[in-house]
């Protein structure tokens, strides 16, 4: 590990003291993996907005997006999902297919896809050997913008390959619909931008990908 990378890690820990004592691993296909407990439990707080479930496909047909929502230009970022009419609390607004991608090691470094993919950190032997399985949400699933206080809750079923989105409060007509990307999304993304500037570390990554 270079001195430059050590300095970046020091800044990371000073900025996020809750990560002290965690294991930070560069062995997987993630940009890096933060492991507090060596378990696959969802972080405290995230379980209120993103719930991972397992088992068979919950319905025979994936219903897709509600006719009450649509994609528009967003004042937050690019495009987003908006309510065409009032939505009730607890209303199902989207159920989309999660497409499992091949060549999983490549996508975390793709400048476009890296901001749209979902990583299944299941701690299985297969995932530890070859990296996390990578999924992309079809339909409206990849178009939702992030909020720290989202107006929806997501259920992600990697086994079935489906994501379900329900409102968690009343959403008014023309209001943007938000999901939460998880507590570590921006931490990892921003840290990785700094790491990418470290040319020595960049060369190590290039060798691993060949």
C-alpha positions in Angstrom: 0.0 0.0 0.0 1.5 3.4 -1.0 1.8 6.3 1.3 -0.7 8.2 -0.8 -3.3 5.5 -0.3 -2.6 5.3 3.4 -3.2 9.1 3.7 -6.5 8.7 1.9 -7.5 5.9 4.3 -6.6 8.1 7.2 -8.8 10.9 5.9 -11.6 8.4 5.4 -11.4 7.2 9.0 -11.2 10.8 10.4 -14.3 11.7 8.3 -16.2 8.6 9.3 -15.0 7.5 12.7 -17.7 4.8 12.9 -15.5 2.8 10.4 -12.6 2.5 12.9 -12.0 -1.2 13.6 -13.5 -2.3 10.3 -11.7 -4.4 7.7 -11.3 -2.7 4.4 -10.6 -5.2 1.7 -9.5 -4.6 -1.9 -9.6 -8.4 -2.7 -13.2 -8.4 -4.2 -14.6 -6.8 -7.3 -16.0 -3.9 -5.3 -14.0 -0.7 -5.4 -13.5 -1.7 -1.8 -15.5 -3.6 0.8 -16.1 -2.4 4.3 -16.7 -5.3 6.6 -17.7 -4.7 10.3 -18.9 -8.1 11.4 -18.0 -10.6 8.6 -21.8 -11.0 8.2 -24.2 -9.9 5.5 -26.5 -8.0 7.8 -27.9 -4.7 6.5 -26.5 -1.6 8.2 -28.5 -0.2 11.1 -30.8 2.4 9.5 -30.7 0.9 6.0 -33.2 -1.8 7.0 -35.9 0.8 7.2 -35.5 1.7 3.5 -33.8 -1.2 1.8 -34.8 -4.7 2.8 -33.0 -7.8 1.3 -35.3 -10.8 1.1 -34.7 -14.3 -0.2 -36.7 -17.2 -1.6 -38.6 -17.9 -4.8 -40.1 -15.2 -7.1 -43.0 -13.8 -5.0 -45.3 -13.4 -7.9 -45.7 -15.3 -11.3 -45.6 -12.0 -13.2 -43.4 -9.0 -12.5 -45.9 -6.2 -12.6 -43.6 -3.4 -13.8 -44.1 0.3 -13.0 -47.4 1.8 -12.0 -49.2 3.9 -14.7 -49.3 6.6 -12.0 -45.5 7.3 -12.3 -43.3 8.6 -15.2 -39.8 9.6 -16.0 -39.0 13.3 -16.3 -36.1 15.7 -16.1 -35.1 16.1 -12.5 -33.9 19.3 -10.7 -31.9 17.0 -8.5 -29.9 15.1 -11.1 -30.5 14.1 -14.8 -33.8 12.3 -15.0 -35.9 11.0 -12.2 -39.2 9.3 -11.4 -42.3 11.5 -10.7 -45.9 10.9 -9.6 -48.5 11.6 -12.3 -51.2 11.7 -9.7 -51.5 11.4 -5.9 -50.1 8.1 -4.5 -51.3 6.6 -1.2 -49.0 5.5 1.6 -47.9 1.9 1.1 -48.9 1.8 -2.5 -47.0 -0.5 -4.9 -45.5 1.7 -7.5 -42.8 -0.4 -9.2 -41.6 -4.0 -9.5 -38.7 -4.5 -11.8 -36.4 -7.2 -13.0 -32.9 -7.3 -11.7 -30.7 -8.5 -14.5 -27.6 -10.4 -13.3 -24.6 -9.3 -15.4 -21.6 -11.5 -16.5 -18.0 -10.4 -16.3 -18.8 -9.0 -12.9 -15.2 -7.7 -12.2 -15.5 -5.1 -15.0 -18.7 -3.1 -14.0 -17.5 -1.4 -10.8 -14.9 0.4 -13.0 -17.2 1.3 -15.9 -17.6 5.1 -15.8 -21.3 4.8 -16.7 -22.6 1.6 -15.2 -20.9 1.9 -11.8 -23.5 4.4 -10.7 -26.5 2.2 -11.7 -25.5 -1.3 -10.6 -26.5 -3.3 -7.5 -24.0 -5.6 -5.7 -25.1 -8.7 -3.8 -22.7 -9.0 -0.9 -23.8 -12.5 0.1 -20.5 -13.6 1.7 -20.8 -17.0 -0.1 -17.6 -18.9 -1.1 -18.3 -18.3 -4.7 -18.6 -14.5 -4.2 -15.5 -14.4 -2.1 -13.6 -16.2 -4.8 -14.9 -14.3 -7.8 -16.4 -11.1 -6.4 -19.9 -9.9 -5.7 -22.7 -10.7 -8.2 -23.6 -7.6 -10.1 -27.2 -6.6 -11.1 -28.8 -3.8 -13.1 -32.4 -2.9 -12.5 -34.5 -2.8 -15.7 -37.4 -0.5 -16.4 -37.7 2.5 -14.0 -35.6 0.7 -11.5 -32.3 2.5 -12.4 -34.0 5.9 -12.8 -34.8 6.8 -9.1 -32.7 9.5 -7.6 -31.3 9.3 -4.0 -32.6 11.0 -0.9 -31.5 10.6 2.7 -35.2 10.7 3.6 -36.8 8.8 0.7 -40.5 8.6 0.2 -40.3 4.9 -0.7 -39.1 1.6 0.7 -37.3 -1.0 -1.5 -37.4 -4.8 -1.3 -34.5 -6.4 -3.1 -34.7 -10.2 -3.9 -31.4 -11.2 -5.5 -32.4 -14.8 -5.6 -35.5 -14.1 -7.6 -33.9 -11.2 -9.5 -36.7 -8.7 -8.6 -36.9 -5.3 -6.9 -40.1 -3.9 -5.4 -40.8 -0.3 -4.5 -43.6 0.9 -2.3 -44.4 4.4 -1.1 -43.8 5.0 2.6 -46.0 8.1 2.8 -48.5 10.0 0.7 -46.8 11.3 -2.4 -48.5 14.3 -4.2 -48.9 14.7 -8.0 -45.8 16.0 -9.7 -43.6 15.2 -6.6 -40.3 13.4 -7.4 -40.1 9.8 -6.0 -36.9 8.9 -4.3 -35.1 5.8 -3.1 -32.1 5.5 -0.8 -28.9 4.1 -2.2 -27.7 2.9 1.2 -25.4 4.5 3.8 -22.1 3.5 2.1 -22.9 4.3 -1.5 -21.6 7.9 -1.6 -18.8 7.1 0.9 -17.5 4.3 -1.4 -18.0 6.3 -4.6 -16.3 9.5 -3.4 -13.4 7.5 -1.8 -12.9 5.6 -5.0 -12.6 8.8 -7.0 -9.7 9.7 -4.8 -8.1 6.3 -5.1 -8.4 6.5 -8.9 -6.0 9.5 -8.8 -3.4 7.3 -7.2 -1.5 6.1 -10.3 0.4 3.4 -8.4 -2.8 1.8 -7.2 -4.3 2.2 -10.6 -1.6 0.0 -12.1 -2.3 -2.7 -9.5 -5.9 -2.7 -10.5 -5.1 -2.9 -14.2 -2.9 -5.9 -13.6 -5.7 -7.6 -11.7 -8.2 -7.0 -14.5 -6.0 -8.6 -17.1 
